[in-house]
């Protein structure tokens, strides 16, 4: 129970500190804070690993496209590889890694 409480406190502090930093950044650059800007800020601050973004995006796009491709996985993989300038092998690897989870 103590670990969960500590984790919650850390997450709360992280959120508060991050949003305060983002607001200061927006004020300095005369920007209006919004959710898209916050996501860009988090990425620019290197708080999210680019490989996590890549995997997330590939998986979401694959799931969204596969039904429209009538279940033709290979065609979907090839289309995503072309769209994201990745090899088909990389796309298959991301999909297989997710299947293991």
Secondary structure, 3 states (H helix, E strand, C coil): CHHHHHHHHHHHHHHHHHHHHHHHHHHHCCCCCCHHHHHHHHHHCCCCCHHHHHHHHHHHHHHHHHCCCCCCHHHHHHHHHHHHCCCHHHHHHHHHHHHHC
